[in-house]
Amino acid sequence: MWGKKFVSEYKNLGEQYIISAKVHRDEQTPHMHLIFLPVVHTTDKKGNPIDKLACSEFWKAKDSYRQLQDTFYKYMVKNGFDLQRGVPKEETNRQHYSVEEYKKITNFKQTKEILKDMKLEIPDVPDISDININRLSKKRDEKILEEIIKPKDNVIQNLYQDNINLHRQLSRQAQVIEEAEKYQKERDNIIADNEEMHKQVESIKTEYKEKEFNIEWKYKSKIKGLEKENNHLHRVVDKFYETVEKFIDWICQKFGIGESKELVREFEKETNMYIDPEKQLKKEEREKEWDLEI
């Protein structure tokens, strides 16, 4: 499964993004049909590493497919496989025909009819023994054999070989077209599968963006609510401080007690508690830490 291993390592893709890899043996040369997700490894806005489904980024270069083929060729040769890399059409200046165009150029239908009607049977050669030797002399028999029968037999043999060669060429031509038609169908199926896969990828991306937007909106709303609640609590605490101070001053004046600050100090000393809630919370946290140490 070198092909699968190559794809999993290409651009550091990862085997987990290969959807299927099946070997087909329905032709003279076994081959693999492999489908994978074009995932790129990048970072989000915060710099965290993420795997992103991005077909346009994976195949960003104009010659992305040629780069893939070149890399695959080098990879397989490096691992001991005897492959031949095709020459780009820019170098060969070859003109590529569609299957239908090639069928017209080669008279495919007529070739098939000729192959069907062609008979590869050698005609019977006359036997000199069938000739009445009573009527012909031995010398004349030899002359007929050398000058008529053998030359014609040679012509027949040559025509027969030519016929076999022609049949082979026509058969090869017809086979090429039939193989081309088969590959054309496979190509169309792969393109159709690719388009369907692209639609699925786009659907997943849309769904992902919607979920991302919903989650982001949900957390923003929650943060905004917490900030609002926090501001409200700050105002409540500030108002509580103000009220307590006024209450202590009122107590001192009402009952003729000394200064409010002295009253606060006596309260904190006798109750071992702080009026200031922040100081009291810190005190309780320190006491918990001491209990844990003990």
Number of C-alpha atoms within 10 A of each C-alpha: 9 11 15 19 11 17 20 17 11 13 14 12 20 17 14 9 15 16 10 11 14 12 11 11 10 8 8 6 7 9 13 14 13 15 18 18 18 19 19 18 15 11 12 10 6 6 8 8 11 12 12 16 18 17 15 9 12 17 14 10 11 8 10 12 11 12 13 14 14 13 13 18 17 13 15 15 12 10 9 8 11 9 10 8 10 9 8 10 10 7 7 8 8 9 7 9 10 11 18 12 11 15 19 11 10 14 12 18 11 12 17 15 10 13 15 9 9 12 11 11 9 11 10 8 11 12 9 13 8 7 11 10 12 7 7 10 11 11 9 11 16 13 12 13 17 12 11 11 17 14 12 14 16 11 12 16 14 12 13 16 14 12 16 16 12 13 18 13 12 18 15 12 17 20 12 14 18 15 14 16 16 13 13 14 12 13 12 12 12 15 12 12 13 13 12 12 15 15 12 12 17 15 12 13 15 12 12 12 12 12 12 12 12 12 12 12 12 12 12 12 12 12 12 12 12 12 12 12 12 12 12 12 12 12 12 12 13 11 11 12 15 11 12 13 15 13 13 16 17 14 15 17 13 9 8 9 13 12 12 18 13 11 16 14 13 12 14 13 11 8 8 10 16 16 14 11 12 9 12 14 13 11 14 12 12 12 12 12 10 10 9 8 7 6
